[in-house]
Amino acid sequence: MKIIWDEAKNNLLKTERGISFEDFVRKIEEGRLLDDIKHPNTDKYPDQKVFIVDMEDDEIILKTAFPSRKMTKKDIGAKK
């Protein structure tokens, strides 16, 4: 699987959220990809997927890289 990103967005993530796309790739390579689903808005984003990644007790949705309490509770909370 090839993952590409915009370097300006990557720098913004590093500055605003303390995380990078490289971090996501590393976690995915470590087997921490919890799910990949079609983007919920398939009309606007027909070829996009949403990756849900276990990032050290938080679940992060890889699209714009934001933590999701709902998904953390569903997937990581279920493991505990």
ROTI-216658 format. One record per residue: residue number from 1; residue in three letters; x, y, z of N, C-alpha, C in turn. Coordinates in Angstrom, 2 decimals, always signed. Example, Ala and Ser with C-alpha at 12.3 -4.5 7.8 and 13.67 -1.06 7.14 Angstrom:
BEGIN
 num residuo      nx      ny      nz     cax     cay     caz      cx      cy      cz
   1     Ala  +13.19   -5.69   +7.80  +12.30   -4.50   +7.80  +13.20   -3.30   +7.80
   2     Ser  +12.85   -2.25   +7.08  +13.67   -1.06   +7.14  +12.90   +0.03   +7.87
***
This chain:
BEGIN
 num residuo      nx      ny      nz     cax     cay     caz      cx      cy      cz
   1     Met   +0.85   -1.16   +0.00   +0.00   +0.00   +0.00   +0.90   +1.23   +0.00
   2     Lys   +0.58   +2.16   -0.86   +1.34   +3.40   -0.94   +0.53   +4.50   -0.29
   3     Ile   +1.15   +5.20   +0.64   +0.50   +6.31   +1.33   +1.24   +7.58   +0.95
   4     Ile   +0.51   +8.53   +0.43   +1.12   +9.81   +0.05   +0.44  +10.93   +0.84
   5     Trp   +1.16  +12.02   +1.02   +0.60  +13.15   +1.75   +1.22  +14.44   +1.27
   6     Asp   +0.58  +15.50   +1.65   +1.04  +16.85   +1.35   +2.00  +17.27   +2.46
   7     Glu   +3.20  +17.66   +2.09   +4.21  +18.01   +3.09   +3.79  +19.22   +3.93
   8     Ala   +3.07  +20.16   +3.33   +2.58  +21.32   +4.10   +1.60  +20.86   +5.18
   9     Lys   +0.72  +19.91   +4.84   -0.21  +19.37   +5.83   +0.54  +18.59   +6.90
  10     Asn   +1.58  +17.88   +6.49   +2.39  +17.12   +7.44   +3.04  +18.07   +8.45
  11     Asn   +3.59  +19.17   +7.96   +4.20  +20.15   +8.86   +3.17  +20.77   +9.79
  12     Leu   +1.97  +21.02   +9.28   +0.89  +21.55  +10.11   +0.51  +20.56  +11.21
  13     Leu   +0.42  +19.28  +10.86   +0.13  +18.24  +11.86   +1.20  +18.21  +12.95
  14     Lys   +2.45  +18.30  +12.53   +3.55  +18.28  +13.50   +3.44  +19.46  +14.46
  15     Thr   +3.15  +20.63  +13.91   +3.05  +21.84  +14.73   +1.83  +21.84  +15.63
  16     Glu   +0.66  +21.53  +15.05   -0.59  +21.66  +15.80   -0.95  +20.45  +16.65
  17     Arg   -0.52  +19.25  +16.23   -0.97  +18.04  +16.92   +0.16  +17.15  +17.44
  18     Gly   +1.40  +17.52  +17.10   +2.54  +16.74  +17.59   +2.61  +15.34  +17.01
  19     Ile   +2.12  +15.18  +15.79   +2.09  +13.88  +15.13   +2.37  +14.11  +13.65
  20     Ser   +2.86  +13.11  +12.97   +3.16  +13.27  +11.55   +2.64  +12.08  +10.75
  21     Phe   +2.58  +12.26   +9.45   +2.18  +11.14   +8.60   +3.20  +10.00   +8.69
  22     Glu   +4.46  +10.33   +8.91   +5.47   +9.28   +9.10   +5.12   +8.42  +10.31
  23     Asp   +4.60   +9.05  +11.37   +4.17   +8.30  +12.56   +3.07   +7.30  +12.19
  24     Phe   +2.14   +7.75  +11.36   +1.06   +6.86  +10.93   +1.60   +5.68  +10.13
  25     Val   +2.48   +5.97   +9.20   +3.04   +4.89   +8.37   +3.76   +3.88   +9.26
  26     Arg   +4.54   +4.36  +10.22   +5.25   +3.47  +11.13   +4.28   +2.58  +11.91
  27     Lys   +3.21   +3.17  +12.43   +2.21   +2.38  +13.18   +1.51   +1.37  +12.29
  28     Ile   +1.19   +1.76  +11.07   +0.56   +0.83  +10.13   +1.51   -0.33   +9.84
  29     Glu   +2.79   -0.02   +9.62   +3.79   -1.08   +9.37   +3.95   -1.99  +10.57
  30     Glu   +3.72   -1.47  +11.78   +3.79   -2.28  +13.01   +2.53   -3.11  +13.22
  31     Gly   +1.57   -3.00  +12.31   +0.34   -3.78  +12.43   -0.72   -3.13  +13.29
  32     Arg   -0.66   -1.82  +13.45   -1.61   -1.13  +14.33   -2.76   -0.47  +13.57
  33     Leu   -2.95   -0.89  +12.32   -4.10   -0.43  +11.56   -5.31   -1.22  +12.04
  34     Leu   -6.26   -0.54  +12.64   -7.43   -1.21  +13.21   -8.52   -1.45  +12.18
  35     Asp   -8.63   -0.54  +11.23   -9.68   -0.69  +10.22   -9.37   +0.25   +9.07
  36     Asp   -9.81   -0.11   +7.89   -9.84   +0.84   +6.78  -11.21   +0.73   +6.15
  37     Ile  -11.83   +1.88   +6.03  -13.22   +1.93   +5.56  -13.32   +2.94   +4.43
  38     Lys  -14.35   +2.78   +3.62  -14.60   +3.78   +2.57  -14.97   +5.10   +3.24
  39     His  -14.56   +6.18   +2.62  -14.92   +7.50   +3.12  -16.45   +7.58   +3.18
  40     Pro  -17.01   +8.09   +4.28  -18.47   +8.13   +4.41  -19.16   +8.96   +3.33
  41     Asn  -18.46   +9.92   +2.76  -19.04  +10.74   +1.70  -18.50  +10.27   +0.35
  42     Thr  -19.02   +9.13   -0.12  -18.51   +8.54   -1.36  -18.87   +9.35   -2.60
  43     Asp  -19.88  +10.20   -2.51  -20.20  +11.07   -3.65  -19.09  +12.08   -3.89
  44     Lys  -18.60  +12.65   -2.82  -17.56  +13.68   -2.93  -16.15  +13.07   -2.98
  45     Tyr  -15.95  +11.94   -2.28  -14.63  +11.32   -2.19  -14.71   +9.83   -2.55
  46     Pro  -15.03   +9.51   -3.79  -15.28   +8.10   -4.15  -14.06   +7.19   -4.04
  47     Asp  -12.87   +7.74   -4.15  -11.66   +6.90   -4.13  -10.89   +6.98   -2.82
  48     Gln  -11.44   +7.65   -1.82  -10.73   +7.79   -0.55  -11.14   +6.73   +0.45
  49     Lys  -10.16   +6.34   +1.26  -10.42   +5.46   +2.39  -10.09   +6.22   +3.67
  50     Val  -10.66   +5.77   +4.75  -10.37   +6.32   +6.07   -9.66   +5.22   +6.84
  51     Phe   -8.46   +5.50   +7.32   -7.71   +4.53   +8.12   -7.89   +4.86   +9.59
  52     Ile   -8.14   +3.86  +10.39   -8.25   +4.02  +11.84   -7.04   +3.32  +12.43
  53     Val   -6.21   +4.10  +13.11   -4.90   +3.62  +13.56   -4.80   +3.74  +15.08
  54     Asp   -4.33   +2.68  +15.72   -4.07   +2.67  +17.16   -2.76   +3.42  +17.40
  55     Met   -2.88   +4.59  +18.03   -1.71   +5.43  +18.29   -1.51   +5.57  +19.80
  56     Glu   -1.08   +4.48  +20.46   -0.78   +4.53  +21.89   -1.99   +4.96  +22.72
  57     Asp   -2.97   +4.12  +22.82   -4.17   +4.35  +23.63   -5.12   +5.41  +23.08
  58     Asp   -4.84   +5.93  +21.93   -5.79   +6.80  +21.23   -5.98   +6.19  +19.85
  59     Glu   -7.15   +6.34  +19.34   -7.41   +5.91  +17.98   -7.46   +7.16  +17.13
  60     Ile   -6.71   +7.17  +16.08   -6.63   +8.34  +15.22   -7.17   +7.95  +13.85
  61     Ile   -7.98   +8.81  +13.31   -8.51   +8.60  +11.97   -7.58   +9.31  +11.00
  62     Leu   -7.03   +8.55  +10.08   -6.07   +9.11   +9.13   -6.81   +9.64   +7.91
  63     Lys   -7.12  +10.86   +7.98   -7.60  +11.64   +6.85   -7.07  +13.03   +7.07
  64     Thr   -7.50  +13.61   +8.17   -6.92  +14.88   +8.58   -6.18  +14.73   +9.90
  65     Ala   -6.08  +13.49  +10.37   -5.36  +13.14  +11.59   -5.93  +13.82  +12.82
  66     Phe   -7.03  +13.31  +13.28   -7.62  +13.82  +14.51   -8.02  +12.64  +15.39
  67     Pro   -7.90  +12.80  +16.72   -8.31  +11.72  +17.61   -9.83  +11.56  +17.58
  68     Ser  -10.29  +10.34  +17.70  -11.72  +10.08  +17.72  -12.07   +9.33  +18.99
  69     Arg  -12.72  +10.02  +19.92  -13.12   +9.37  +21.18  -14.08   +8.21  +20.91
  70     Lys  -14.97   +8.41  +19.96  -15.95   +7.36  +19.63  -15.25   +6.08  +19.17
  71     Met  -14.29   +6.21  +18.26  -13.59   +5.03  +17.75  -12.65   +4.44  +18.81
  72     Thr  -12.02   +5.29  +19.63  -11.17   +4.79  +20.70  -11.98   +3.92  +21.64
  73     Lys  -13.14   +4.41  +22.03  -14.00   +3.66  +22.94  -14.44   +2.34  +22.30
  74     Lys  -14.79   +2.38  +21.02  -15.29   +1.21  +20.31  -14.21   +0.14  +20.16
  75     Asp  -13.04   +0.51  +19.67  -12.02   -0.47  +19.33  -10.98   -0.71  +20.43
  76     Ile  -10.37   +0.34  +20.93   -9.35   +0.17  +21.96   -9.99   -0.18  +23.29
  77     Gly  -11.09   +0.48  +23.63  -11.80   +0.18  +24.87  -12.27   -1.26  +24.92
  78     Ala  -12.63   -1.82  +23.78  -13.09   -3.21  +23.72  -11.96   -4.19  +24.01
  79     Lys  -10.71   -3.80  +23.74   -9.57   -4.68  +23.97   -9.23   -4.79  +25.45
  80     Lys   -9.57   -3.77  +26.23   -9.17   -3.72  +27.64  -10.09   -4.51  +28.52
***
